C-alpha cells in the first residue's frame, strides 16, 4: 500500500493539516516508511522537495515528551538550522517537544543559559557550535536515537568534515542515521559507507513534477551603468512579487539597497557584514511578506527555503556556474513556476559560457 499521512499518529496528522500538507512529496513517500521501519537512509533530494519532513516525521513519531535528547541534526548554515527548527517545531507541536537550534554568530552564553535550564528533545545546529556545546558537556547523547546530516555535500564543501567525524565519535553506536544531500559525490558516498549501517537504503528522488520550472531570461546591456535603471524597471513591473536580487559583494548589497530605498522601494539587505540578529530580521520580514525585495550576496544562495519567491534577478553574474544554479533555485520550488532574470554586459561572456557548459553536463546525467 502506498504511504500516506493517514498512516501516521493523530498528533502528527493534526500538525500536518495545520501546516497545509495534504499528501507526501516523492521523497517523503519513499523515505518515511523505510525510516519508520528503522533503516538508515542516504537520501538524494534538493532543498524544497520536502526532505525536512522526510526525516523529521519519523524522528517525531519516535520521540516522547518524557524523553531526553533524542535527535541531533547538523546543517551547514545558520539559516538552514533555523528553518529546520521551525518546521520541526510545527510538526511536533501537539506532542509538545522541545526543538532548539544552535549556531555561530550568536553569543554562546545564550545557548549555555538555555541548556543549563532545560534539555531539548531535538537539537539542530551547525557543526562548530554543536561541537563547542558538546565539549562543554552541555549536550548529553546517552539517550540519542537519531542522527541527521542535512545537505551533506555542502557540509563537506565548507570543510566541516573533521567536526562531523568528531561529533559522530561522541554518539551512541546504536542509533538511526539519515544523510541527505542534493548530490552524491565520492566524498559523501565514503562518509555514508563509514557511518551508515550496512543495510542502509539509498533513496533518490528527481521527478519531473518536482524539477524547477524556471523561465530564464538574459537582459543584454551595453554597459554596467545601465544596470540600476534596468533593475528599477524590472522591479516596478513586478511590484506584487517576492524578489531576490543577487549581487557580487557586501558593498554592492549595501549601496544598491540604499539606492532602491531612495527610489521608493521597500527593500532589505542580506549579507555577511550584518549581525545574526539583523540577518534574521531581514529574513523574517521577507518571509512574512512585509518586505517584497531582498538584495543579497551569495550568503543567501543556498540552504534557504523561502516560499513564494517568484523572481530571482542576477544583478551580477557569478564566476562560479554552480553558484548561478543555486541562486536561481531560490525560485520554482517544489514544481512551482519561477523566473530568473540576469543583467548581462559584454564582460559576462566567459561566465555565461561556463554556465551553459554546466547545464549541458546536468542534462546528460
Secondary structure as a PSIPRED ss2 file (coil, helix, strand):
# PSIPRED VFORMAT (PSIPRED V4.0)

   1 X C   1.000  0.000  0.000
   2 X C   1.000  0.000  0.000
   3 X C   1.000  0.000  0.000
   4 X C   1.000  0.000  0.000
   5 X H   0.000  1.000  0.000
   6 X H   0.000  1.000  0.000
   7 X H   0.000  1.000  0.000
   8 X C   1.000  0.000  0.000
   9 X C   1.000  0.000  0.000
  10 X H   0.000  1.000  0.000
  11 X H   0.000  1.000  0.000
  12 X H   0.000  1.000  0.000
  13 X H   0.000  1.000  0.000
  14 X H   0.000  1.000  0.000
  15 X H   0.000  1.000  0.000
  16 X H   0.000  1.000  0.000
  17 X H   0.000  1.000  0.000
  18 X H   0.000  1.000  0.000
  19 X C   1.000  0.000  0.000
  20 X C   1.000  0.000  0.000
  21 X C   1.000  0.000  0.000
  22 X C   1.000  0.000  0.000
  23 X C   1.000  0.000  0.000
  24 X C   1.000  0.000  0.000
  25 X C   1.000  0.000  0.000
  26 X H   0.000  1.000  0.000
  27 X H   0.000  1.000  0.000
  28 X H   0.000  1.000  0.000
  29 X H   0.000  1.000  0.000
  30 X H   0.000  1.000  0.000
  31 X H   0.000  1.000  0.000
  32 X H   0.000  1.000  0.000
  33 X H   0.000  1.000  0.000
  34 X H   0.000  1.000  0.000
  35 X H   0.000  1.000  0.000
  36 X H   0.000  1.000  0.000
  37 X C   1.000  0.000  0.000
  38 X C   1.000  0.000  0.000
  39 X C   1.000  0.000  0.000
  40 X C   1.000  0.000  0.000
  41 X E   0.000  0.000  1.000
  42 X E   0.000  0.000  1.000
  43 X E   0.000  0.000  1.000
  44 X E   0.000  0.000  1.000
  45 X C   1.000  0.000  0.000
  46 X C   1.000  0.000  0.000
  47 X C   1.000  0.000  0.000
  48 X C   1.000  0.000  0.000
  49 X C   1.000  0.000  0.000
  50 X C   1.000  0.000  0.000
  51 X H   0.000  1.000  0.000
  52 X H   0.000  1.000  0.000
  53 X H   0.000  1.000  0.000
  54 X H   0.000  1.000  0.000
  55 X H   0.000  1.000  0.000
  56 X H   0.000  1.000  0.000
  57 X H   0.000  1.000  0.000
  58 X H   0.000  1.000  0.000
  59 X H   0.000  1.000  0.000
  60 X H   0.000  1.000  0.000
  61 X H   0.000  1.000  0.000
  62 X C   1.000  0.000  0.000
  63 X C   1.000  0.000  0.000
  64 X C   1.000  0.000  0.000
  65 X C   1.000  0.000  0.000
  66 X C   1.000  0.000  0.000
  67 X C   1.000  0.000  0.000
  68 X C   1.000  0.000  0.000
  69 X C   1.000  0.000  0.000
  70 X C   1.000  0.000  0.000
  71 X E   0.000  0.000  1.000
  72 X E   0.000  0.000  1.000
  73 X E   0.000  0.000  1.000
  74 X E   0.000  0.000  1.000
  75 X C   1.000  0.000  0.000
  76 X C   1.000  0.000  0.000
  77 X C   1.000  0.000  0.000
  78 X H   0.000  1.000  0.000
  79 X H   0.000  1.000  0.000
  80 X H   0.000  1.000  0.000
  81 X H   0.000  1.000  0.000
  82 X H   0.000  1.000  0.000
  83 X H   0.000  1.000  0.000
  84 X H   0.000  1.000  0.000
  85 X H   0.000  1.000  0.000
  86 X H   0.000  1.000  0.000
  87 X H   0.000  1.000  0.000
  88 X H   0.000  1.000  0.000
  89 X H   0.000  1.000  0.000
  90 X H   0.000  1.000  0.000
  91 X H   0.000  1.000  0.000
  92 X C   1.000  0.000  0.000
  93 X C   1.000  0.000  0.000
  94 X C   1.000  0.000  0.000
  95 X C   1.000  0.000  0.000
  96 X C   1.000  0.000  0.000
  97 X C   1.000  0.000  0.000
  98 X C   1.000  0.000  0.000
  99 X E   0.000  0.000  1.000
 100 X E   0.000  0.000  1.000
 101 X E   0.000  0.000  1.000
 102 X E   0.000  0.000  1.000
 103 X C   1.000  0.000  0.000
 104 X C   1.000  0.000  0.000
 105 X C   1.000  0.000  0.000
 106 X C   1.000  0.000  0.000
 107 X C   1.000  0.000  0.000
 108 X H   0.000  1.000  0.000
 109 X H   0.000  1.000  0.000
 110 X H   0.000  1.000  0.000
 111 X H   0.000  1.000  0.000
 112 X H   0.000  1.000  0.000
 113 X H   0.000  1.000  0.000
 114 X H   0.000  1.000  0.000
 115 X H   0.000  1.000  0.000
 116 X H   0.000  1.000  0.000
 117 X H   0.000  1.000  0.000
 118 X C   1.000  0.000  0.000
 119 X C   1.000  0.000  0.000
 120 X C   1.000  0.000  0.000
 121 X C   1.000  0.000  0.000
 122 X E   0.000  0.000  1.000
 123 X E   0.000  0.000  1.000
 124 X E   0.000  0.000  1.000
 125 X E   0.000  0.000  1.000
 126 X C   1.000  0.000  0.000
 127 X H   0.000  1.000  0.000
 128 X H   0.000  1.000  0.000
 129 X H   0.000  1.000  0.000
 130 X H   0.000  1.000  0.000
 131 X H   0.000  1.000  0.000
 132 X H   0.000  1.000  0.000
 133 X H   0.000  1.000  0.000
 134 X H   0.000  1.000  0.000
 135 X H   0.000  1.000  0.000
 136 X C   1.000  0.000  0.000
 137 X C   1.000  0.000  0.000
 138 X C   1.000  0.000  0.000
 139 X C   1.000  0.000  0.000
 140 X C   1.000  0.000  0.000
 141 X C   1.000  0.000  0.000
 142 X C   1.000  0.000  0.000
 143 X C   1.000  0.000  0.000
 144 X C   1.000  0.000  0.000
 145 X C   1.000  0.000  0.000
 146 X E   0.000  0.000  1.000
 147 X E   0.000  0.000  1.000
 148 X E   0.000  0.000  1.000
 149 X E   0.000  0.000  1.000
 150 X C   1.000  0.000  0.000
 151 X C   1.000  0.000  0.000
 152 X H   0.000  1.000  0.000
 153 X H   0.000  1.000  0.000
 154 X H   0.000  1.000  0.000
 155 X H   0.000  1.000  0.000
 156 X H   0.000  1.000  0.000
 157 X H   0.000  1.000  0.000
 158 X C   1.000  0.000  0.000
 159 X C   1.000  0.000  0.000
 160 X C   1.000  0.000  0.000
 161 X H   0.000  1.000  0.000
 162 X H   0.000  1.000  0.000
 163 X H   0.000  1.000  0.000
 164 X H   0.000  1.000  0.000
 165 X H   0.000  1.000  0.000
 166 X H   0.000  1.000  0.000
 167 X H   0.000  1.000  0.000
 168 X H   0.000  1.000  0.000
 169 X H   0.000  1.000  0.000
 170 X C   1.000  0.000  0.000
 171 X C   1.000  0.000  0.000
 172 X C   1.000  0.000  0.000
 173 X C   1.000  0.000  0.000
 174 X C   1.000  0.000  0.000
 175 X C   1.000  0.000  0.000
 176 X E   0.000  0.000  1.000
 177 X E   0.000  0.000  1.000
 178 X E   0.000  0.000  1.000
 179 X E   0.000  0.000  1.000
 180 X E   0.000  0.000  1.000
 181 X E   0.000  0.000  1.000
 182 X C   1.000  0.000  0.000
 183 X C   1.000  0.000  0.000
 184 X C   1.000  0.000  0.000
 185 X C   1.000  0.000  0.000
 186 X H   0.000  1.000  0.000
 187 X H   0.000  1.000  0.000
 188 X H   0.000  1.000  0.000
 189 X H   0.000  1.000  0.000
 190 X H   0.000  1.000  0.000
 191 X H   0.000  1.000  0.000
 192 X H   0.000  1.000  0.000
 193 X H   0.000  1.000  0.000
 194 X H   0.000  1.000  0.000
 195 X H   0.000  1.000  0.000
 196 X C   1.000  0.000  0.000
 197 X C   1.000  0.000  0.000
 198 X C   1.000  0.000  0.000
 199 X C   1.000  0.000  0.000
 200 X C   1.000  0.000  0.000
 201 X E   0.000  0.000  1.000
 202 X E   0.000  0.000  1.000
 203 X E   0.000  0.000  1.000
 204 X E   0.000  0.000  1.000
 205 X C   1.000  0.000  0.000
 206 X C   1.000  0.000  0.000
 207 X C   1.000  0.000  0.000
 208 X H   0.000  1.000  0.000
 209 X H   0.000  1.000  0.000
 210 X H   0.000  1.000  0.000
 211 X C   1.000  0.000  0.000
 212 X C   1.000  0.000  0.000
 213 X E   0.000  0.000  1.000
 214 X E   0.000  0.000  1.000
 215 X E   0.000  0.000  1.000
 216 X E   0.000  0.000  1.000
 217 X E   0.000  0.000  1.000
 218 X E   0.000  0.000  1.000
 219 X E   0.000  0.000  1.000
 220 X E   0.000  0.000  1.000
 221 X C   1.000  0.000  0.000
 222 X C   1.000  0.000  0.000
 223 X C   1.000  0.000  0.000
 224 X H   0.000  1.000  0.000
 225 X H   0.000  1.000  0.000
 226 X H   0.000  1.000  0.000
 227 X H   0.000  1.000  0.000
 228 X H   0.000  1.000  0.000
 229 X H   0.000  1.000  0.000
 230 X H   0.000  1.000  0.000
 231 X H   0.000  1.000  0.000
 232 X H   0.000  1.000  0.000
 233 X H   0.000  1.000  0.000
 234 X H   0.000  1.000  0.000
 235 X H   0.000  1.000  0.000
 236 X H   0.000  1.000  0.000
 237 X H   0.000  1.000  0.000
 238 X C   1.000  0.000  0.000
 239 X C   1.000  0.000  0.000
 240 X C   1.000  0.000  0.000
 241 X C   1.000  0.000  0.000
 242 X E   0.000  0.000  1.000
 243 X E   0.000  0.000  1.000
 244 X E   0.000  0.000  1.000
 245 X E   0.000  0.000  1.000
 246 X E   0.000  0.000  1.000
 247 X C   1.000  0.000  0.000
 248 X C   1.000  0.000  0.000
 249 X C   1.000  0.000  0.000
 250 X H   0.000  1.000  0.000
 251 X H   0.000  1.000  0.000
 252 X H   0.000  1.000  0.000
 253 X H   0.000  1.000  0.000
 254 X H   0.000  1.000  0.000
 255 X H   0.000  1.000  0.000
 256 X H   0.000  1.000  0.000
 257 X H   0.000  1.000  0.000
 258 X H   0.000  1.000  0.000
 259 X H   0.000  1.000  0.000
 260 X H   0.000  1.000  0.000
 261 X H   0.000  1.000  0.000
 262 X H   0.000  1.000  0.000
 263 X C   1.000  0.000  0.000
 264 X C   1.000  0.000  0.000
 265 X C   1.000  0.000  0.000
 266 X C   1.000  0.000  0.000
 267 X E   0.000  0.000  1.000
 268 X E   0.000  0.000  1.000
 269 X E   0.000  0.000  1.000
 270 X E   0.000  0.000  1.000
 271 X C   1.000  0.000  0.000
 272 X C   1.000  0.000  0.000
 273 X C   1.000  0.000  0.000
 274 X C   1.000  0.000  0.000
 275 X C   1.000  0.000  0.000
 276 X H   0.000  1.000  0.000
 277 X H   0.000  1.000  0.000
 278 X H   0.000  1.000  0.000
 279 X H   0.000  1.000  0.000
 280 X H   0.000  1.000  0.000
 281 X H   0.000  1.000  0.000
 282 X H   0.000  1.000  0.000
 283 X H   0.000  1.000  0.000
 284 X H   0.000  1.000  0.000
 285 X H   0.000  1.000  0.000
 286 X H   0.000  1.000  0.000
 287 X H   0.000  1.000  0.000
 288 X C   1.000  0.000  0.000
 289 X C   1.000  0.000  0.000
 290 X C   1.000  0.000  0.000
 291 X C   1.000  0.000  0.000
 292 X C   1.000  0.000  0.000
 293 X E   0.000  0.000  1.000
 294 X E   0.000  0.000  1.000
 295 X E   0.000  0.000  1.000
 296 X E   0.000  0.000  1.000
 297 X C   1.000  0.000  0.000
 298 X H   0.000  1.000  0.000
 299 X H   0.000  1.000  0.000
 300 X H   0.000  1.000  0.000
 301 X C   1.000  0.000  0.000
 302 X C   1.000  0.000  0.000
 303 X C   1.000  0.000  0.000
 304 X C   1.000  0.000  0.000
 305 X C   1.000  0.000  0.000
 306 X C   1.000  0.000  0.000
 307 X C   1.000  0.000  0.000
 308 X C   1.000  0.000  0.000
 309 X E   0.000  0.000  1.000
 310 X E   0.000  0.000  1.000
 311 X E   0.000  0.000  1.000
 312 X E   0.000  0.000  1.000
 313 X E   0.000  0.000  1.000
 314 X E   0.000  0.000  1.000
 315 X C   1.000  0.000  0.000
 316 X C   1.000  0.000  0.000
 317 X C   1.000  0.000  0.000
 318 X C   1.000  0.000  0.000
 319 X C   1.000  0.000  0.000
 320 X C   1.000  0.000  0.000
 321 X H   0.000  1.000  0.000
 322 X H   0.000  1.000  0.000
 323 X H   0.000  1.000  0.000
 324 X H   0.000  1.000  0.000
 325 X H   0.000  1.000  0.000
 326 X H   0.000  1.000  0.000
 327 X H   0.000  1.000  0.000
 328 X H   0.000  1.000  0.000
 329 X C   1.000  0.000  0.000
 330 X C   1.000  0.000  0.000
 331 X C   1.000  0.000  0.000
 332 X C   1.000  0.000  0.000
 333 X H   0.000  1.000  0.000
 334 X H   0.000  1.000  0.000
 335 X H   0.000  1.000  0.000
 336 X C   1.000  0.000  0.000
 337 X E   0.000  0.000  1.000
 338 X E   0.000  0.000  1.000
 339 X E   0.000  0.000  1.000
 340 X E   0.000  0.000  1.000
 341 X E   0.000  0.000  1.000
 342 X E   0.000  0.000  1.000
 343 X E   0.000  0.000  1.000
 344 X E   0.000  0.000  1.000
 345 X C   1.000  0.000  0.000
 346 X H   0.000  1.000  0.000
 347 X H   0.000  1.000  0.000
 348 X H   0.000  1.000  0.000
 349 X H   0.000  1.000  0.000
 350 X H   0.000  1.000  0.000
 351 X H   0.000  1.000  0.000
 352 X H   0.000  1.000  0.000
 353 X H   0.000  1.000  0.000
 354 X H   0.000  1.000  0.000
 355 X H   0.000  1.000  0.000
 356 X H   0.000  1.000  0.000
 357 X H   0.000  1.000  0.000
 358 X H   0.000  1.000  0.000
 359 X H   0.000  1.000  0.000
 360 X H   0.000  1.000  0.000
 361 X H   0.000  1.000  0.000
 362 X H   0.000  1.000  0.000
 363 X H   0.000  1.000  0.000
 364 X C   1.000  0.000  0.000
 365 X C   1.000  0.000  0.000
